[in-house]
């Protein structure tokens, strides 16, 4: 085979890889609107208000006869959604690795989540149980879909490209979130001009996120391709049929053969738990504790989205110089300082809330993007979806401990300030755990090539 032929094949392979990467970016473009418009901006305050309208004289609702303070119902629903995801994700991840057919599973998860989100249009009056159910379904489906989506990263990008590819994916997602938030802000603030009540405008914004998710998911589903994997033997097939918690335990047992990968995952689960809880509860904190209006919250989250695009790309560039691990550690310091400052924010003064939003935006996208790309180096070849199912438990589907701690702290103290400051522990502990992980040795132990700078 001649040199020109080899060069042509290499160029064709690079072109195919770039095309698949661009398709991969578009799933973040599709689903990030759910994370932004639904989970971060509208659903928390709106579902809380619906629960409050159904509450008794003491401020409690009683799902399944359990007394729950109305202000904690949203946080508890988020925690329940992660328990559901724990049951489902390991099964789906093992099945995806065994069969090599990730796309049908990605499509099923994405459209389940999109449908549940679209149905939030019917959340009105005192239907807090309907809202909780739709949140659990949508959030669990999002977790499953993101696990499958993330597991494509080591297959579509060689080691030297992963930080950049992962950062671009996050940037695409935040750009979509910002674009849709602008439209949401116009619709919400001028709802009378459109003949809508405030409640109807919120429900339209919720439902439109589901329609956006479903429409743009078509692009990655067309461009990503399945990769058949070699047969992994009877034991792997048996593990893939285990119930959810047992499958997760089997995956963790397998990770024991790669203890440094498990050590990184533990650090990630801790600090990302804090990140995800801040994302999901910030709007509740702003509306309930700081007495800020919905329009102010939308502008603040829009600011986060815009700065997160730049932050994701900027931290990706810093990782080229200082390595992904050091850059993530720096971002955790910034998270701690920002969150501590949030405790002292004065009520009724949106300018300081905007400053806090700017700080969050600058570190949000980069810390998540680099964590994803760094973990992709630590996954043994052929087990991408199975390992990313454990990773995703604390990613954008959110871990259960942070929202639970937030909800319990509020339930016990009645103070959202106490609830928000309790989350500092996640960033401090995550920093300590990550600092102790020798990532270069971890990559080699996983059987992957070690990049020049990591």
MIROFI-166679 format. One record per residue (C-alpha): z, x, y; residue in one letter. Coordinates in Angstrom, 1 decimal, padded with zeros to 4 digits. Layout:
% MIROFI-166679
Z, X, Y, A
...
END
This chain:
% MIROFI-166679
000.0, 000.0, 000.0, X
-001.1, 001.5, 003.3, X
001.1, 002.2, 006.4, X
-000.7, -000.4, 008.5, X
-000.1, -003.0, 005.8, X
003.6, -002.2, 005.7, X
003.8, -002.4, 009.5, X
002.1, -005.7, 009.5, X
004.5, -007.1, 006.9, X
007.4, -005.8, 008.8, X
006.2, -007.4, 012.0, X
005.6, -010.7, 010.2, X
009.1, -010.5, 008.8, X
010.6, -009.8, 012.2, X
008.6, -012.7, 013.7, X
009.8, -015.1, 010.9, X
013.4, -013.9, 011.5, X
013.2, -014.5, 015.2, X
011.7, -018.0, 014.7, X
014.6, -018.8, 012.3, X
017.1, -017.4, 014.7, X
015.8, -019.6, 017.5, X
016.0, -022.7, 015.3, X
019.6, -021.6, 014.4, X
020.5, -021.5, 018.1, X
019.5, -025.2, 018.5, X
022.2, -026.5, 016.2, X
024.7, -025.2, 018.7, X
022.6, -026.9, 021.4, X
022.8, -030.1, 019.4, X
026.4, -030.3, 018.3, X
028.2, -028.6, 021.2, X
027.8, -031.8, 023.3, X
030.2, -033.5, 020.9, X
032.8, -030.7, 021.3, X
032.4, -030.8, 025.1, X
031.8, -034.4, 026.2, X
033.7, -036.1, 023.4, X
036.5, -033.9, 022.2, X
037.3, -032.0, 025.4, X
036.6, -034.5, 028.2, X
036.4, -038.1, 027.3, X
038.0, -039.0, 024.0, X
041.5, -037.5, 024.5, X
042.4, -039.4, 027.7, X
040.4, -042.5, 026.7, X
041.9, -042.8, 023.2, X
045.3, -042.2, 024.7, X
044.8, -045.0, 027.1, X
043.6, -047.3, 024.3, X
046.7, -046.4, 022.3, X
048.9, -047.0, 025.3, X
047.4, -050.5, 025.7, X
048.4, -051.3, 022.1, X
051.8, -049.7, 022.4, X
055.1, -051.6, 022.2, X
057.7, -051.7, 025.0, X
059.0, -048.3, 024.1, X
055.6, -046.7, 024.2, X
055.0, -046.4, 020.5, X
052.1, -047.5, 018.3, X
052.6, -048.1, 014.5, X
049.6, -047.0, 012.4, X
050.4, -047.9, 008.8, X
053.9, -048.8, 010.0, X
054.7, -045.2, 011.2, X
056.1, -045.1, 014.8, X
054.0, -042.7, 016.9, X
054.3, -042.1, 020.6, X
051.0, -043.3, 022.1, X
050.6, -040.0, 024.0, X
050.7, -038.1, 020.6, X
048.2, -040.3, 018.7, X
045.1, -038.2, 019.7, X
046.7, -034.9, 018.7, X
047.9, -036.3, 015.4, X
044.4, -037.7, 014.7, X
042.9, -034.3, 015.3, X
045.4, -032.8, 012.8, X
044.5, -035.5, 010.2, X
040.8, -034.7, 010.6, X
041.5, -031.1, 009.6, X
043.3, -032.1, 006.5, X
040.2, -034.1, 005.5, X
038.1, -031.1, 006.3, X
040.3, -028.9, 004.1, X
039.6, -031.3, 001.2, X
035.8, -031.3, 001.7, X
034.7, -027.9, 003.1, X
035.6, -025.7, 000.1, X
033.7, -028.0, -002.2, X
030.6, -028.1, 000.0, X
030.8, -024.3, 000.6, X
030.9, -023.5, -003.1, X
028.1, -025.9, -003.8, X
026.0, -024.4, -001.1, X
026.4, -020.9, -002.4, X
025.9, -021.9, -006.0, X
022.7, -023.9, -005.3, X
021.3, -022.0, -002.3, X
020.5, -025.4, -000.7, X
022.4, -025.5, 002.5, X
019.9, -027.5, 004.5, X
020.5, -030.9, 002.8, X
024.2, -030.4, 003.0, X
023.9, -029.5, 006.7, X
021.8, -032.5, 007.4, X
024.3, -034.9, 005.6, X
027.3, -033.5, 007.5, X
025.5, -033.4, 010.9, X
024.2, -037.0, 010.7, X
027.6, -038.3, 009.4, X
029.2, -036.8, 012.5, X
026.5, -038.0, 014.8, X
026.7, -041.5, 013.4, X
030.5, -041.7, 013.8, X
030.3, -040.4, 017.4, X
027.6, -042.9, 018.3, X
029.9, -045.7, 016.9, X
032.5, -044.7, 019.5, X
030.6, -047.1, 021.8, X
032.6, -049.9, 020.1, X
036.0, -048.3, 021.0, X
037.4, -050.7, 023.5, X
040.4, -052.9, 024.2, X
043.3, -051.9, 021.9, X
041.2, -050.6, 019.0, X
043.1, -047.3, 018.8, X
042.9, -047.3, 014.9, X
039.1, -047.5, 015.1, X
039.1, -044.6, 017.5, X
041.4, -042.6, 015.3, X
039.2, -043.3, 012.2, X
035.9, -042.3, 014.0, X
037.6, -039.2, 015.4, X
038.7, -038.1, 011.9, X
035.2, -038.7, 010.4, X
033.3, -037.1, 013.3, X
035.6, -034.1, 013.5, X
035.7, -033.5, 009.8, X
031.9, -033.8, 009.6, X
031.6, -031.3, 012.5, X
033.8, -028.9, 010.6, X
031.6, -029.1, 007.5, X
028.4, -028.8, 009.4, X
029.6, -025.8, 011.4, X
030.8, -024.0, 008.3, X
027.2, -024.3, 006.8, X
025.7, -023.4, 010.2, X
027.9, -020.3, 010.6, X
027.2, -019.2, 007.0, X
023.5, -018.7, 007.9, X
024.4, -015.9, 010.4, X
024.5, -013.0, 007.9, X
021.3, -014.2, 006.3, X
019.2, -014.5, 009.5, X
020.4, -011.4, 011.4, X
020.8, -007.8, 010.2, X
024.2, -006.2, 011.1, X
023.0, -004.6, 014.3, X
021.8, -007.9, 015.7, X
024.8, -010.2, 014.8, X
026.9, -009.8, 017.9, X
023.9, -010.6, 020.1, X
022.6, -013.5, 017.9, X
026.1, -015.1, 017.6, X
026.6, -014.8, 021.4, X
023.3, -016.4, 022.2, X
024.1, -019.3, 019.9, X
027.4, -019.9, 021.7, X
025.5, -019.6, 025.1, X
023.0, -022.2, 023.9, X
025.8, -024.5, 023.0, X
027.6, -024.2, 026.3, X
024.4, -024.6, 028.3, X
023.8, -027.9, 026.5, X
027.4, -029.0, 027.2, X
027.0, -028.2, 030.9, X
023.7, -030.1, 031.1, X
025.0, -033.2, 029.5, X
028.2, -033.1, 031.5, X
026.2, -033.2, 034.7, X
024.6, -036.4, 033.5, X
028.0, -037.7, 032.3, X
029.5, -036.9, 035.7, X
026.8, -038.9, 037.5, X
027.1, -041.8, 035.2, X
030.9, -041.9, 035.3, X
031.4, -041.5, 039.0, X
028.6, -044.0, 039.9, X
029.2, -046.4, 037.1, X
029.3, -049.4, 039.5, X
025.7, -048.5, 040.6, X
024.6, -048.8, 037.0, X
026.4, -052.1, 036.5, X
029.0, -050.6, 034.1, X
032.7, -050.8, 034.1, X
034.7, -047.5, 033.9, X
035.5, -048.1, 030.3, X
031.8, -048.9, 029.5, X
030.7, -045.8, 031.2, X
033.0, -043.7, 029.1, X
031.8, -045.4, 025.9, X
028.2, -044.8, 026.8, X
029.0, -041.1, 027.4, X
030.7, -040.9, 024.0, X
027.8, -042.6, 022.2, X
025.1, -040.6, 023.9, X
026.7, -037.4, 022.6, X
026.1, -038.7, 019.0, X
022.5, -039.5, 019.8, X
022.0, -036.1, 021.3, X
023.6, -034.4, 018.3, X
021.3, -036.3, 015.9, X
018.1, -035.8, 017.8, X
018.3, -032.0, 018.4, X
019.7, -031.3, 014.9, X
016.1, -031.9, 013.7, X
015.0, -028.6, 015.2, X
017.2, -026.3, 013.1, X
016.7, -028.5, 010.0, X
013.0, -027.8, 010.4, X
013.2, -024.0, 011.0, X
016.1, -022.8, 008.8, X
015.2, -022.2, 005.2, X
017.2, -022.3, 002.0, X
017.7, -019.1, 000.0, X
018.1, -019.4, -003.7, X
021.0, -017.3, -004.9, X
021.3, -015.6, -008.3, X
023.3, -017.5, -010.9, X
027.0, -016.6, -010.6, X
028.1, -017.5, -014.0, X
030.2, -020.2, -015.7, X
033.4, -019.4, -013.8, X
031.7, -019.9, -010.4, X
030.2, -023.2, -011.5, X
033.6, -024.3, -012.8, X
035.3, -023.3, -009.5, X
032.7, -025.2, -007.5, X
033.7, -028.5, -009.2, X
037.4, -028.2, -008.4, X
039.1, -030.7, -006.0, X
039.4, -029.6, -002.4, X
042.8, -027.9, -002.2, X
042.3, -026.3, -005.6, X
038.9, -025.0, -004.5, X
040.3, -023.6, -001.3, X
043.0, -021.9, -003.4, X
040.3, -020.5, -005.7, X
038.5, -019.1, -002.6, X
041.6, -017.5, -001.3, X
042.3, -016.0, -004.7, X
038.8, -014.5, -004.7, X
039.6, -013.1, -001.2, X
042.5, -011.2, -002.6, X
039.9, -008.8, -004.0, X
039.1, -008.2, -000.3, X
042.5, -008.1, 001.3, X
041.3, -006.8, 004.6, X
038.9, -009.7, 004.9, X
041.8, -012.0, 004.2, X
043.9, -010.1, 006.9, X
041.2, -010.7, 009.5, X
040.9, -014.3, 008.5, X
044.6, -014.8, 008.9, X
044.6, -013.3, 012.4, X
041.6, -015.5, 013.3, X
043.2, -018.6, 012.0, X
046.2, -017.9, 014.2, X
044.6, -017.1, 017.6, X
041.7, -019.6, 017.2, X
044.2, -022.3, 016.4, X
045.5, -021.7, 019.9, X
042.0, -021.7, 021.4, X
041.0, -024.9, 019.8, X
044.2, -026.7, 020.8, X
043.7, -025.7, 024.4, X
040.2, -027.1, 024.2, X
041.2, -030.4, 022.7, X
044.3, -031.0, 024.7, X
043.4, -029.6, 028.2, X
042.0, -032.9, 029.4, X
045.1, -034.7, 028.3, X
047.3, -032.1, 030.1, X
045.2, -032.5, 033.2, X
045.3, -036.3, 033.3, X
048.8, -037.0, 032.1, X
050.8, -034.0, 033.5, X
048.8, -033.0, 036.5, X
047.7, -036.5, 037.6, X
044.1, -035.5, 037.9, X
041.3, -038.1, 037.7, X
038.5, -038.2, 035.2, X
035.9, -036.9, 037.6, X
038.1, -033.8, 038.3, X
038.4, -033.2, 034.6, X
034.6, -033.5, 034.1, X
034.0, -031.0, 037.0, X
036.5, -028.6, 035.5, X
035.0, -028.7, 032.0, X
031.6, -028.3, 033.6, X
032.8, -025.2, 035.3, X
034.1, -024.0, 031.9, X
030.7, -024.6, 030.3, X
028.8, -022.8, 033.0, X
031.0, -019.7, 033.0, X
031.2, -019.7, 029.2, X
027.5, -019.1, 029.0, X
027.9, -016.0, 031.2, X
031.1, -015.1, 029.5, X
029.6, -015.2, 026.0, X
026.7, -013.0, 027.0, X
028.9, -010.6, 029.0, X
031.4, -010.1, 026.2, X
028.5, -009.6, 023.8, X
027.4, -006.7, 026.0, X
030.9, -005.3, 026.2, X
031.0, -005.3, 022.4, X
028.1, -003.0, 022.4, X
030.1, -000.4, 024.3, X
033.7, -001.0, 023.1, X
033.1, -002.7, 019.8, X
033.8, -006.3, 018.8, X
037.4, -005.8, 017.8, X
038.5, -004.2, 021.0, X
036.7, -006.9, 023.0, X
038.3, -009.7, 021.1, X
041.7, -008.1, 021.6, X
041.1, -007.9, 025.4, X
040.1, -011.6, 025.4, X
043.4, -012.6, 023.7, X
045.3, -010.9, 026.5, X
043.3, -012.9, 029.0, X
044.0, -016.1, 027.1, X
047.7, -015.4, 027.1, X
047.8, -014.8, 030.9, X
045.6, -017.8, 031.6, X
047.7, -020.2, 029.5, X
051.0, -018.9, 030.9, X
049.6, -019.5, 034.4, X
048.6, -023.1, 033.4, X
052.3, -023.9, 032.8, X
053.0, -023.4, 036.6, X
050.0, -025.4, 037.9, X
051.1, -027.9, 040.6, X
050.4, -031.6, 040.0, X
047.7, -033.3, 042.0, X
046.0, -030.2, 043.2, X
042.6, -029.8, 041.5, X
041.7, -026.5, 043.1, X
044.3, -024.6, 040.9, X
043.0, -026.5, 037.8, X
039.5, -025.3, 038.6, X
040.9, -021.7, 038.8, X
042.4, -022.2, 035.4, X
039.1, -023.6, 034.1, X
037.3, -020.6, 035.4, X
039.6, -018.2, 033.5, X
039.2, -020.2, 030.3, X
035.4, -020.2, 030.7, X
035.1, -016.5, 031.1, X
036.8, -015.7, 027.8, X
036.1, -018.8, 025.7, X
032.6, -018.3, 024.5, X
032.8, -014.5, 024.0, X
036.0, -014.6, 021.9, X
034.6, -017.2, 019.6, X
031.1, -015.6, 019.3, X
032.4, -012.2, 018.5, X
034.9, -013.5, 016.0, X
032.1, -015.2, 014.2, X
029.9, -012.2, 014.1, X
032.7, -009.8, 013.1, X
033.7, -012.1, 010.2, X
030.1, -012.2, 009.0, X
030.4, -008.4, 008.3, X
033.4, -009.0, 006.1, X
031.9, -011.6, 003.8, X
030.7, -010.3, 000.4, X
027.0, -011.0, -000.1, X
026.2, -014.3, -001.9, X
029.5, -016.0, -000.8, X
028.7, -016.8, 002.8, X
029.3, -020.6, 002.7, X
032.4, -020.3, 000.5, X
034.1, -017.8, 002.8, X
032.9, -019.5, 006.0, X
034.6, -022.7, 004.7, X
037.9, -021.0, 005.0, X
036.9, -019.5, 008.4, X
035.8, -022.9, 009.7, X
039.3, -024.5, 009.0, X
040.4, -023.1, 012.3, X
037.1, -023.1, 014.2, X
035.6, -026.0, 016.1, X
036.9, -028.6, 013.7, X
040.3, -027.3, 014.8, X
043.3, -026.2, 012.8, X
046.1, -028.7, 012.2, X
049.1, -026.6, 013.3, X
048.2, -026.2, 017.0, X
047.6, -029.9, 017.7, X
050.6, -030.8, 015.6, X
052.8, -028.4, 017.5, X
051.5, -029.7, 020.8, X
052.1, -033.4, 019.7, X
055.5, -032.7, 018.3, X
056.6, -030.7, 021.4, X
055.6, -033.6, 023.6, X
057.2, -036.1, 021.3, X
060.5, -034.2, 021.4, X
060.5, -033.2, 025.1, X
058.3, -035.7, 026.8, X
056.8, -032.8, 028.8, X
053.1, -031.7, 028.5, X
054.1, -028.5, 030.2, X
056.4, -027.5, 027.4, X
053.6, -028.5, 025.0, X
051.0, -026.3, 026.6, X
053.3, -023.2, 026.9, X
054.2, -023.5, 023.2, X
050.7, -022.4, 022.4, X
051.2, -018.9, 023.8, X
052.7, -017.9, 020.5, X
049.3, -018.3, 018.8, X
047.7, -015.7, 021.0, X
050.5, -013.2, 020.9, X
050.8, -013.3, 017.1, X
047.0, -013.3, 016.7, X
046.7, -010.2, 018.8, X
049.3, -008.4, 016.7, X
047.7, -009.4, 013.4, X
044.1, -008.5, 014.5, X
045.2, -005.1, 015.9, X
046.5, -004.2, 012.4, X
043.1, -004.8, 010.7, X
040.9, -001.7, 010.0, X
037.6, -003.4, 010.4, X
035.3, -000.5, 009.5, X
037.1, -000.1, 006.1, X
037.1, -003.9, 005.7, X
033.3, -004.0, 006.1, X
032.8, -001.2, 003.5, X
035.2, -002.9, 001.1, X
033.2, -006.1, 001.3, X
030.1, -004.2, 000.2, X
028.3, -004.4, 003.5, X
026.7, -001.6, 005.7, X
029.0, -000.5, 008.5, X
027.4, -000.7, 011.9, X
027.6, 002.3, 014.2, X
029.9, 000.4, 016.6, X
032.2, -002.4, 015.5, X
END
